[in-house]
Amino acid sequence: MVQINSITNINNENTTDKAHSIFPPSSASRHLHCTPSFVMESMFPNETSEAAEEGTAAHALAEYKARIAFGYPVAERPVSEYDGEDLEDYTDMYVNLLKDIAARFNNPIVMLERVVHFDKFIPGGFGTADCIMISDDTLHIVDLKYGRVKVEAEDNDQMKVYAVGALQDFYAGFPNIKRVYVTVCQPRINNYETWSIDINDLYEWSNKILRPYGNMALAGAGELCEGSWCKYCKAKAFCSLKNKNALESISRLDLERKGNLMTPSEVAALLPIASEVSSWGSGLLDYAKKEAIENGTRWEGYKLIEGKKTRKFANTDAVVARAKEMGLEDGFVYSEPEVLSPSKLEKKVGKATFRDSFEELVSFSKPSLSLVPADDPHDEYIPEVKEEPKSA
């Protein structure tokens, strides 16, 4: 049997506004390993991505289904552009996992999308855990990960921060808790890992790692430290350590020449270096281009240029209607299952006919922009910005 809202100091409604945490648990690994990155990242705007939006949609639907499964009241079913068979299946897998875990415990209390606070260790620290279960001497936290890159449950800093917050909020009501379990649920790659830690070991980590390094991060103190946590760092393109290490990696590319072509073993030895340099370089170029486009920043020796505009038909029904008016067969403008592209239709009917009958139905996509050396022969593109462009 699952208990819901069984004691007065625990319910499933969040008591903290879901504002962005001053110390997001999802970034804990980065900010605890590389403490200066916390302040460095604050200088860059938050950005979203299609993967992040898809993950948000998955969490919303998963919470909706979990609330039904555990008897909580629900609002309207969330709807998103990512709805489909995959989203349905993967969120079902998450809910089924929650039910399986709950079935192992004696009358567990289940909390969904619960805000927990760890401000006794880091001022203002809080986060939202996907699912928290408490039963007898056990605290269990489950986190839904919708990405395809495997996430390890063992010694996971994000999950440990959630656990610390849950203990801070709920230990007074459950003083018998002795062990914490954390489970990563990654249904898209069939990854369901569980790891556990003794409560005393977790408190030791909280006092030796979370508190000192977390507060060091808030102050922007400490030394830069490069590692896997750099991947999603917003400041990595301007990180002096990553730049230094990348340049050192490049210097190691000067291999002793044994012939005009490298051997397979030489190529294999360079792949890790090439991957690191490529990641750093693309991040730097993306940032420079974004600044040039959005803020008009002028980078010495470089300029923006427009890419080629792509033609498309704004209204394919109008194209079909026009073709029928001209006496063309229905299948003439189609290449199953869609209407031919402007370039293909132009080849089929000829440039003159296309210009007279179909040109007005064509629209152009917004051209892509590229940051290139100033001596590139293409004309410079000057973006419209509200403020005076910055020089760099």
N, C-alpha and C positions, 0 to 999 in steps of 0.2 A: 504494500500500500504506500502511495506517495502522499506526503503531507504538504499542504499548501497553506501559507499564511497561518501557521499553527501557533506561533507565539507573537506577542505584541511588537517586539522590536525587529521582527523580520517580516517583510512583505515583498511582493514582486514589483512594486512601483519604485522607480528611481527617485531618490531624495536629493540628488544633485543634478543641476541643469546639465544637459549633454553638450556643454561647451567644450572646446578643445582643451585638453589637459595641459597644464604647464609642463609636465614631464610625461609625454605619451608612453604608455607601456610598450606599444608596438615598436618604438624606437629605442627601447631601453638598452638593447645590446650595443648599439652604436654609441649612445651617450655615456654608457658606463665604461666602455673600452677606450673610446676617444673622447674624453671630456670636453675639449675645446669645441667639438663639432656642434654642441648644443647651441651656443651663442652664434657660431658661424652660420648655422642653418637659419637662425631667426632673421638673418639679413636678406633671405631669399623668400619670394612669395610661395604659398602653398599651391600646388598644381595637382590636377586630377588626370586621370587617364581612362581609356576605355576599360582596361582591366580592373581599375579601382571602382569604376561605376558598376561594372558587372558584379564585382564582389559585394558592393553595397546592396544591389538588388537581391543577391542570393541570401544575404543575412536578413533582409527584411522578410522575405518569403519563409526562410527557415524559422525565424521567430514566430511568425504567424502560425505555422504548422505546429510548432512546439507548444505554443500556448493552448491550442486545441487539444493536443495530445495529453497535456497535463492538467486540463480543466480550468485554464485561465480564461477570462473574458477576452474577446477579440473585437477589433474594429473591422473595417472593410479589408478584404484581401488586397494586398499590395499588387500593383500592376506596373510592369516595366517593359521596355523594348527588348529585354533579354528573355522574356517568357518563352518557354518552349519545353520540349520533352526532356532535354538535358537538365535544365534548371529544376524541373519537377523531380526527376530521378535523384539528382544529387542532394537536394534538400530533404527528400524522403529518407535517404541514407543517413543523413545527419540526425534526423528525428528518431529513426529506428535505433541508432547508436545510443542516443540519450535514454530511450526506453530500456534498452538492454542493460545499461549501466545502473539505472535506477532499480531495476529488478534484482540486482545483486545485493542491495542494501536493505536494512531493516527500517521501514518507515522513513525514507529519506525526505528531507526538505529540498525542494527544487526551486531555484530562482533563475529566471531568464533575463538576459540583457540587463544584468544588475551592475549598477555603479558601485565601485568599492574605493575606499580611500586609504592612501598610504602616506598621509601628510605628517604622521609622527616621524617619518623617516626623511621625506622630501617635502618641504613646505608647499602646500597647494596641490600635492600629487593625488590624482585619482584616475580611474579608468573604468571602462565598461567590459565586464566579462560576459561571454556569450551564455555560459551556463555554469551555475554553482550548485553542487549537491552536498548536503551535510547529513551525516548519519552516524550516531554513536561516536566513535573515536576517529572518524574519517572525514576529511574535506576533499572533495573531488571537483576539479575545474576542467571544463571541456571547451575547446576553442575551435571554431569552424574556420578553416582556411580554404579559400576557393581557387587559389592559384595552382599552377602546375609545377612549380619549383618545390621540391620536397622540403618540408619543415621538420626538424628534429624535435622530439618532445624532451629528450634527455637534457637536463641542465638548461632549459630554455628560459632566458632572462625575462621575456615578456610574461610567460606563464607564472614564473616565480613572483613577479611583481603583483600580478593578480592575486596570487595566493596570500602574499603579505597583506594586501588590502582587505581580503576577505577575513583574515584572522584579526586584523585591527577592528573591523566592523562587527564581527560576529562571535569572537572567542568568548566574550563575557557570557553569552547565552549557551555556549557549548565548550565548557572548560575541559572536557574529556578528550578533545581532539589531540591525537598523537601523530598522525601521519597525513601527509598531503599527496594526492594523486593529481597528475595533470595529463590530459589526453588531447592530442592533436587529431582533428578529424579533417582529412583531406580527400573527399570522395572522388574527385576527378582523376586522381592517380592511385586510388585505393591504398592510401596511407592512413593507418589508424594506430598511432603509437601512444603508449602510456608509459609514464615514468613517475616514480614516487620519491619522496624525500621526507625524512624524519623532521618533525616540527622544530626540534632543537637545532638541527643543521640549517633549516631555513632561517631561523632567527639569527644564527651565527652569520649567514650570508647577508642578511639584512643589515646587520651592524658593522660588518667588515667591508662590504662592497656597496650595497645600495645606498646607505646613508652617506658615507664619506665621498664616494665617487659621484653620487647623484647631486650632492650639494656643491661639489667641485665643478660639475657641469653647469649648474645654474650660475656660478660665478665666472664661467668661461676660463677657469684655471686648468692646470695640468698640461700634459704633453700630447701632441698629436700621435695617433697610433693607427697604422694602416692595417686593414684586414677585410674579411668578407662583409663586415658591417658597412663598408664604404659604398656598397653597390647602390643603395637608394639615398645616399646622402645628397642633399640639395646643394651643398657647398663643394662637392668634390672637384669640380672644374677649376676652382680657385684655391684649392688646398695646396699650401706650399710643400707639404710632405709628399703628396701624391705627384706633384710636378717634379720634385727632386728625384723621387724613385723612378718615375717614368723616364726621365732623361738619363738616369744611370742605366736603366734597362736598355735604352736605345744605344748607349755606348757599348754595351756588351754584344751588339749585333755585328760588330766588326770581326767576323770569323776569319781564320786563316784560310786563304784561298787555296783549294786543291784542284780546282778546275773551273770551267765556265759555269757549270751547273752544280747546285748544292745536292748532296746525297739525301736520301730519305731520312736518315738518322739526324742529319744536320737540321733539316726542316722540322722534324719532330722536337728537337731540342729548343727551337725558337718559338714554337707555338704558344707556350705559356706567356712568354715575354710579349709576343705580338698581340695576344689577347688583352693583356693588361694595358699596353700602350694604346691599343685601339679604343678601349673603354674610356681611358683618360682623354684621348684626343677628341673623340666624338662628343663627350660631355662638354669640353671646352668650346668646340665649334658650335654646338647647339646653343650654349649660353650666349656666345658672342653674336650669333645670328638673331636670337630672340631679343637681345638688348638693342640691336640695330633696328629691328622691325618695330618694336613696341615703344622704345624710348628715343629712337633716332641717334643712338650712340655711333660716333664715327671712329672706327678703328683704323689707326694709321697704316697705310699700305693696303687697305681692303675696302671693298665696296659691295653693295647689294645689287644684284641683277635679277630680272624677271625670267622665269622659265617659259617654256612654250605653253600657250593657251590651248586647252583641249575643247574641241567642239562636241556638242551633244544636242539632241532635240529636247526642247523644254516640254513639249506636249506630243507624245507619240501618236495619240489618237488623231491629232490634227494632220500628222504626216500621212497616216493611212487614208484619211478623208481626202487629202489633196491628191494622193495617188489614184484614188477611185475617180475623182473628177477628171483626171487626165486619161482615164481609160486603162490604167495599169491593172494587171491582175492582182488579187488580194495577196498572193504569195510573193509578189515582186519586191515588196519592201521589207520582207521578213527574212531573217536567218534564225530559225527556231532556237529559242522560243521568243526572241525579241525582235523589235524593229532594227533594221540595219543601222549602223553608225553613219553619221554624216559623210565621212570619207568613203565608206563602202558604197553608199547610195550614190554619191557623186560619180564614182567610177562606173556605176551601172547605168546611170541615165545621161552621163556627160556633164561637163562643167557648165555649159550654157543653160541646159534645162534645169540643172540643180540651182543655178543662180536665180533664174526667173521664177521657179516654182517652189523651191524648198529653202532657199537661203534665209528668208524671213522667219522661218521656224527654228532656226539654229540659235542656241545660246552658248556662251563661253564660260568655262570654269575659271575660277580665280587662279591666276598663274602662281606657281610656287616661286619662292624667293631663295636665292643662294648667296652666300658670302664668299666672294672670290678675290684674288689679288687685284690690285688697282689697275694693272696693265692688261686685264682681260679686255678683249675687243668689244664686248657687249656694252650697251649704254647703261649707265648707273641708274638704279631705281631709288628715288627719294621718298621714303614713307611719310605719311602725314602723322605728325605727333602734336599733342596739345602743348607740350612744353618745349623749350629750346633744346635742340639736340646736344648731347654731351660728347665731348671729345675724349678719346682714350689713347 
